[in-house]
């Protein structure tokens, strides 16, 4: 797909480059991105492409040369699309079994989450192998998924995936500003409150949403959450699987912040 934008060509052929290359006027596409460009898509010199650095910057350009280990892109214009949410949303997800975490990370990245914190909760089934070497392999896979999902969905920013931590470690992390962040504790319907996710709005700048694992949050974890100012909330009267709950919670939060509301709706409803 191509479209003209102030003399530059918009294209869905997007490639990830190093952040320090965006400002040079030229960008080197290397590694697997270069392989995909040159060997899979078989692009040629002069073809329109776009590049992004994963931290919010994107450029339009054309291929200047294709070499053995790199493709050089001449940058011609800034990427004009406003695709990143105003709400900086962090999902603290209790790690589910098998490859369900992969699905959560892929879908929430596409939706617009800013950061993902994998939580090894007291009732987590997937916990024994998530420390040491096992954790490193899992986190690296999850980070690869965010990169691919960000590229596929047209994002300019790649969500940060932290190393696994316990709920207590996350809840007691210093530096949270109550004036700029809303902490929402997503639990089952027994934890419903009149506010819950409704505390989020278009004026909320950042938020943290926590979703428990298959076994739910333990009473001790609930107590810590309340002590640290998290607001209990539910996602409706039906029981959701943990991977479903994480995806739904992110979508609802972004909707309430005004990000997922269709542009054709009347201004009074957005």
C-alpha positions in Angstrom: 0.0 0.0 0.0 1.3 3.5 -1.0 0.0 7.0 -0.5 1.6 10.4 -1.2 2.4 12.6 1.8 4.0 16.0 1.0 6.3 14.6 -1.7 7.1 11.5 0.3 5.5 8.1 -0.2 3.7 6.4 2.6 4.1 2.6 2.5 3.5 -0.4 4.8 6.9 -1.7 4.1 8.3 -0.9 7.5 11.7 -1.8 9.1 13.2 -1.4 12.5 16.5 0.5 12.7 18.8 1.7 15.5 17.7 4.9 17.2 20.9 6.8 16.5 20.5 6.4 12.8 17.1 8.2 12.5 18.8 11.6 12.7 21.6 11.1 10.2 19.6 11.4 7.0 20.4 7.8 6.1 19.5 4.6 8.0 21.1 1.1 7.8 18.7 -1.8 7.8 20.6 -4.8 9.0 20.2 -8.3 10.4 16.9 -10.1 10.0 15.3 -6.8 8.8 17.8 -6.6 5.9 17.2 -10.3 5.1 13.4 -9.7 5.0 13.8 -6.6 2.8 16.2 -8.0 0.3 15.5 -11.8 0.2 11.9 -12.1 1.1 10.3 -9.0 -0.3 13.0 -8.6 -2.9 12.9 -4.8 -2.9 15.1 -2.8 -5.2 17.0 0.4 -5.2 14.5 3.3 -5.4 11.6 1.5 -3.7 9.8 3.4 -1.1 10.1 2.1 2.5 9.6 3.5 6.0 11.7 2.9 9.1 11.1 3.3 12.8 13.4 3.2 15.8 11.0 1.6 18.4 11.1 4.7 20.7 8.5 6.8 18.9 10.4 8.1 15.9 9.6 7.1 12.3 10.8 8.3 8.8 9.8 7.8 5.2 12.5 7.1 2.7 13.7 5.3 -0.4 16.3 2.5 -0.8 19.6 4.0 -1.8 21.6 0.8 -2.0 21.3 -2.9 -1.1 24.5 -4.5 0.0 25.5 -7.9 1.3 24.9 -7.2 5.0 22.8 -4.0 4.9 20.3 -1.9 3.1 20.9 1.8 3.1 17.8 3.9 3.2 17.8 7.7 2.3 15.4 9.4 4.7 13.1 11.9 3.0 10.4 12.9 5.5 9.0 12.3 9.0 6.3 9.7 9.4 3.2 11.9 9.9 0.9 9.3 11.5 -0.3 9.8 15.1 -0.5 6.1 16.1 0.8 6.1 19.7 -1.8 6.5 22.5 -1.6 9.5 24.8 -2.1 7.1 27.8 1.1 5.4 28.9 -0.4 2.1 29.9 1.5 -0.6 31.8 0.0 -4.1 32.0 1.2 -6.2 34.9 0.2 -9.7 33.8 0.2 -12.8 35.9 2.2 -15.3 33.8 -0.2 -18.0 32.4 0.8 -21.5 31.4 2.2 -22.6 28.1 2.3 -20.0 25.3 -0.6 -17.9 26.5 1.7 -15.1 27.5 2.9 -14.9 23.9 -0.7 -14.2 22.9 -1.2 -11.5 25.6 2.0 -9.7 24.5 1.2 -9.8 20.8 -2.4 -8.6 21.2 -1.8 -5.9 23.8 1.2 -4.6 21.7 -1.1 -4.3 18.7 -3.7 -2.5 20.9 -1.3 0.1 22.2 0.2 -1.0 25.5 3.4 0.9 26.5 5.0 -1.6 28.9 4.4 -5.2 30.1 5.5 -6.5 33.5 5.4 -10.3 33.8 4.3 -11.2 37.3 5.2 -14.5 39.0 2.3 -14.5 41.5 1.7 -16.8 44.5 -0.8 -18.8 42.5 1.0 -18.8 39.2 1.2 -22.2 37.7 4.0 -21.1 35.4 6.7 -20.1 37.9 9.4 -22.7 38.5 11.3 -22.2 35.2 10.9 -18.4 35.1 14.0 -17.5 37.1 17.6 -17.6 35.8 18.2 -19.0 32.3 14.6 -19.9 31.7 13.5 -16.4 32.5 16.1 -14.9 30.1 14.9 -17.1 27.2 11.3 -16.3 27.9 11.9 -12.6 28.1 13.9 -12.5 24.9 11.1 -14.3 23.1 8.5 -11.9 24.5 10.6 -8.9 23.3 10.9 -10.4 19.9 7.1 -10.7 19.8 6.7 -7.0 20.7 9.0 -6.0 18.0 7.2 -8.0 15.3 3.7 -6.9 16.6 4.7 -3.3 16.7 6.0 -3.5 13.1 2.9 -5.3 11.9 0.5 -3.0 13.6 2.2 0.2 12.4 3.4 1.4 15.7 6.4 3.7 16.2 7.1 2.6 19.8 8.0 -0.9 20.9 6.6 -1.7 24.4 9.1 -2.4 27.1 9.0 -6.0 28.5 10.6 -6.2 32.0 12.1 -9.2 33.7 9.6 -11.2 35.7 9.0 -10.0 39.2 6.7 -10.8 42.1 3.6 -8.8 42.8 5.0 -7.4 46.0 8.1 -6.1 44.1 5.9 -4.3 41.6 3.4 -2.9 44.1 6.1 -1.5 46.2 8.2 0.0 43.3 8.9 3.6 44.3 8.5 6.6 42.0 4.8 6.3 41.1 3.3 9.8 40.9 -0.4 9.7 42.1 -1.1 12.9 40.2 -0.2 11.4 36.9 -0.9 7.7 37.3 -4.0 5.6 38.2 -3.3 2.2 39.6 -6.1 -0.2 38.8 -6.2 -3.7 40.3 -8.2 -5.9 38.0 -9.6 -9.0 39.8 -12.7 -11.2 39.5 -16.3 -10.0 39.9 -16.1 -10.4 43.7 -13.7 -7.4 43.7 -16.0 -5.1 41.8 -16.2 -1.4 42.9 -18.3 1.6 41.8 -15.1 3.1 40.3 -12.7 0.5 39.0 -11.7 1.1 35.4 -14.1 4.0 35.4 -11.4 6.1 37.1 -9.6 6.3 33.7 -10.4 9.2 31.4 -9.0 11.2 28.5 -7.0 13.3 31.1 -5.2 10.3 32.5 -1.6 10.4 31.4 -0.4 7.0 32.7 -1.9 4.0 34.4 -0.9 0.5 35.6 -3.4 -2.4 35.3 -2.7 -5.7 37.1 -4.2 -8.9 36.0 -3.8 -12.1 38.1 -2.8 -15.6 36.9 -5.0 -18.6 36.4 -5.5 -19.1 40.1 -6.2 -15.4 40.7 -4.6 -13.1 43.3 -4.0 -14.5 46.7 -5.6 -12.7 49.8 -2.1 -11.5 50.7 -1.5 -10.0 47.2 -4.9 -8.3 47.3 -4.0 -6.8 50.7 -0.7 -5.5 49.3 -2.5 -4.0 46.3 -5.0 -2.1 48.5 -2.2 -0.9 50.8 -0.3 0.5 47.8 -3.3 2.4 46.5 -4.5 0.1 43.7 -8.2 0.3 43.0 -10.0 -3.0 42.8 -12.0 -3.5 39.5 -13.7 -6.2 37.5 -14.3 -6.8 33.8 -17.9 -7.8 34.0 -20.0 -10.6 35.5 -18.5 -13.4 33.4 -15.3 -15.3 34.4 -12.5 -14.6 32.0 -9.4 -16.6 31.4 -6.3 -14.7 32.5 -5.0 -14.2 29.0 -8.5 -12.9 27.9 -8.6 -10.6 30.9 -5.3 -9.0 30.1 -6.3 -8.2 26.5 -9.8 -6.9 27.5 -8.4 -4.8 30.3 -5.9 -3.0 28.0 -8.6 -2.5 25.3 -11.0 -1.0 27.8 -8.4 1.3 29.4 -7.4 2.7 26.0 -11.0 3.1 25.0 -11.8 5.0 28.2 -8.7 7.2 27.6 -10.2 8.1 24.1 -7.7 6.1 22.0 -9.9 3.4 20.5 -12.9 5.5 19.8 -13.7 5.8 16.1 -12.9 9.2 14.5 -16.3 9.4 12.9 -18.1 9.5 16.3 -19.5 12.9 17.4 -17.0 15.0 19.3 -19.2 15.0 22.4 -18.8 11.2 22.7 -15.1 11.1 22.3 
